[in-house]
């Protein structure tokens, strides 16, 4: 079972990051959530040039029984369109690049509604509870719990986010339910974790975590997505986990600039 994450990216209007904030008195929960939305908006045109996916099927001792690694490069063509290429793939150390190029779905990165294949899980960077255009589909509640993450004191928020995927050409409702951790002063999101309702076919449990970071020169970016869960058919159950890492973030050149 191979869970793949591909990205659809929408260039944003600004290049300021809004991630550097002086320490301030704690704000109300709605105000803190609004700061997170603004950080998302100001970083929405960033895209990762490199994506690596490590997917593991675990045995009954939770040790990897099968390991697949996929390596992607995202470049911008002469028309300003983002193009994804699978550079190479390994399964248990064996090169399977040619085989995987025939199987792996490469989505149009400029469209949100490209229908995914049945055996893949597709996620867009614009599909987020922090997207300012989708706040009517989000409910959130601040909790008393706090946590230190990467040197930031963070407040927990529980949330639900109503979105949809396209299956066999038809939209299907999907709900993210989980929690996120925001810097208690700046609103900077550091971690987002959730499950899905309904779960993908033949998936019995699923937990997804987004890890964010500040990258040079001062951009808020998605560093890593980890997935763990269990799938199976009838009495056959298999645990799985995957890690997708993103690096070498860039912004599309402004009009008149070279790539």
C-alpha positions in Angstrom: 0.0 0.0 0.0 1.7 3.2 -1.2 0.4 6.5 0.0 1.6 9.4 -2.2 1.3 13.1 -1.5 1.4 15.5 -4.5 1.0 19.2 -4.3 -1.1 21.8 -6.0 0.3 25.3 -5.6 -1.4 28.6 -6.1 1.0 31.6 -6.4 0.1 34.2 -3.8 0.1 38.0 -4.3 2.9 38.9 -1.9 6.4 37.9 -1.0 6.5 39.2 2.6 6.5 36.3 5.1 5.1 37.9 8.3 6.9 35.2 10.3 9.1 37.6 12.4 7.1 39.0 15.3 8.2 40.7 18.4 7.0 39.2 21.7 3.7 40.6 22.7 1.0 40.1 25.2 -1.2 36.9 24.6 -4.0 37.6 22.2 -7.5 36.1 22.1 -7.9 32.7 20.3 -9.6 34.3 17.3 -6.9 36.8 17.0 -4.2 34.1 17.2 -5.9 32.0 14.5 -6.2 35.1 12.3 -2.4 35.6 12.6 -1.9 32.0 11.4 -4.2 32.7 8.4 -2.1 35.7 7.5 1.2 33.8 7.7 -0.3 31.2 5.4 -1.4 33.9 2.9 1.9 35.6 2.8 3.8 32.3 2.1 1.3 30.7 -0.3 3.4 31.1 -3.4 6.3 29.1 -2.1 6.9 25.7 -3.7 9.4 22.9 -2.9 11.8 22.0 -5.7 12.6 18.6 -4.1 10.2 16.0 -2.6 11.2 12.7 -1.2 8.7 10.0 -0.1 9.6 7.1 2.1 6.8 4.5 2.4 7.1 1.4 4.6 4.9 -1.6 5.1 5.4 -3.0 8.6 5.5 -6.6 9.8 3.9 -7.9 13.0 6.8 -6.6 15.0 6.4 -3.1 13.6 9.6 -3.5 11.6 9.8 -2.5 7.9 9.0 -5.5 5.7 8.9 -3.4 2.5 10.4 0.0 1.9 9.8 2.2 -1.2 11.6 5.5 -1.8 10.5 8.0 -4.4 12.4 11.1 -5.4 10.8 14.1 -7.2 12.0 17.4 -8.7 9.6 20.3 -9.4 10.6 22.8 -12.0 8.9 25.7 -13.8 8.6 25.5 -17.5 8.8 28.4 -20.0 5.0 29.0 -19.6 5.3 29.4 -15.8 3.7 26.0 -15.1 5.1 23.8 -12.4 6.1 20.4 -13.7 6.9 17.4 -11.5 9.3 14.7 -12.5 10.1 11.4 -10.8 13.9 11.2 -10.9 14.4 7.8 -9.4 12.7 5.2 -7.2 13.9 2.3 -5.0 12.1 -0.7 -3.5 14.1 -2.5 -0.8 17.2 -1.0 -2.4 16.4 -2.1 -5.9 16.0 0.5 -8.7 12.4 0.5 -9.9 12.4 3.9 -11.6 11.1 2.8 -15.0 8.3 0.7 -13.4 7.2 3.5 -11.1 7.2 6.1 -13.8 4.4 4.1 -15.4 2.4 3.7 -12.1 2.9 6.9 -10.1 0.4 9.7 -10.6 1.9 13.1 -11.5 -0.8 15.7 -10.9 -1.1 19.0 -12.7 0.3 21.3 -10.0 -1.8 24.2 -11.1 -5.2 22.6 -10.6 -6.9 21.7 -7.3 -9.5 19.3 -8.7 -7.4 16.9 -10.7 -9.0 13.4 -10.1 -6.6 11.2 -8.1 -6.1 7.5 -8.8 -7.9 5.0 -6.6 -4.8 3.8 -4.8 -3.3 7.3 -4.0 -4.0 9.9 -1.4 -3.7 13.4 -2.8 -3.1 16.5 -0.7 -2.7 20.1 -1.9 -0.8 22.7 0.0 -3.7 25.1 -0.6 -6.0 22.6 1.1 -5.5 23.7 4.7 -7.5 25.0 7.6 -5.3 28.1 7.5 -6.2 29.0 3.9 -8.0 32.4 4.1 -10.3 31.5 1.3 -11.7 28.4 3.2 -12.4 29.7 6.6 -16.2 29.2 6.2 -15.4 25.5 6.3 -13.3 25.6 9.5 -14.3 25.4 13.2 -11.7 25.8 15.9 -11.4 25.9 19.6 -8.5 26.9 21.8 -7.5 24.5 24.5 -5.7 25.1 27.8 -2.8 22.8 26.8 0.5 24.3 25.7 3.6 22.7 24.3 7.2 23.8 23.6 8.0 23.1 19.9 11.4 24.1 18.3 11.9 26.9 20.9 8.3 28.2 20.6 5.7 28.2 23.3 2.6 27.0 21.5 -1.1 26.8 22.3 -3.2 23.9 21.2 -6.2 24.4 19.0 -8.7 21.7 18.1 -10.2 22.0 14.7 -12.4 20.5 12.0 -12.1 21.3 8.4 -14.7 20.4 5.7 -13.1 19.9 2.3 -13.6 17.5 -0.6 -11.7 15.2 -3.0 -12.6 14.0 -6.5 -13.3 10.3 -6.9 -14.3 8.8 -10.2 -15.0 12.3 -11.5 -17.4 13.1 -8.6 -16.7 15.3 -5.6 -16.8 13.6 -2.2 -17.0 15.4 1.1 -14.1 14.9 3.5 -13.5 16.1 7.0 -10.2 16.7 8.8 -10.5 16.4 12.6 -7.5 17.1 14.8 -5.3 19.6 16.5 -2.7 22.3 15.6 -0.1 24.1 17.6 0.4 27.9 17.2 3.1 30.1 18.7 1.2 31.8 21.5 2.4 35.3 20.4 3.0 35.3 16.7 0.4 32.7 15.7 3.0 30.8 13.7 1.8 27.2 13.0 4.4 24.6 14.0 2.5 21.4 13.9 -0.9 20.2 12.5 -2.2 16.7 13.1 -5.5 15.0 12.1 -7.5 12.1 10.9 -10.0 11.9 8.0 -13.6 11.1 7.9 -14.5 9.0 5.9 -11.2 7.1 5.6 -9.9 6.0 2.2 -11.1 2.6 1.0 -9.5 -0.3 2.9 -7.8 2.0 5.4 -8.9 1.2 9.0 -7.0 3.9 10.8 -4.9 6.9 9.7 -3.1 9.7 11.4 -1.4 12.5 9.6 1.1 15.1 11.0 2.3 18.2 9.2 5.6 19.7 10.5 6.4 23.3 9.6 9.6 25.3 9.9 11.1 28.7 9.1 13.6 28.5 6.2 15.9 31.1 4.9 15.6 33.9 4.4 12.5 33.9 6.7 9.8 31.8 5.0 7.2 29.6 6.7 7.2 26.3 4.9 6.0 22.7 5.2 9.0 20.6 6.1 7.6 17.1 6.5 4.4 15.1 6.4 4.2 11.8 8.4 1.4 9.3 8.0 0.8 6.2 10.1 -2.1 3.8 10.0 -3.5 0.4 9.3 -5.1 -1.1 6.2 -6.3 -4.4 5.1 -9.0 -6.6 3.6 -11.1 -9.0 5.6 -8.8 -10.7 8.2 -5.6 -9.4 6.6 -4.2 -6.3 8.4 -1.1 -4.4 7.6 0.4 -1.4 9.4 2.1 1.3 7.3 3.9 4.6 7.7 5.3 7.1 5.3 7.3 10.3 5.5 7.3 13.0 2.8 10.0 15.6 3.0 10.0 19.0 1.2 13.1 21.1 0.6 14.7 23.8 -1.6 11.7 26.1 -1.5 11.4 28.8 -4.1 9.0 31.5 -5.3 7.9 31.9 -8.8 9.8 34.8 -10.5 7.9 38.0 -10.8 7.1 39.3 -14.2 10.2 40.4 -16.0 12.5 38.3 -13.8 14.6 35.3 -14.9 13.9 31.9 -13.4 
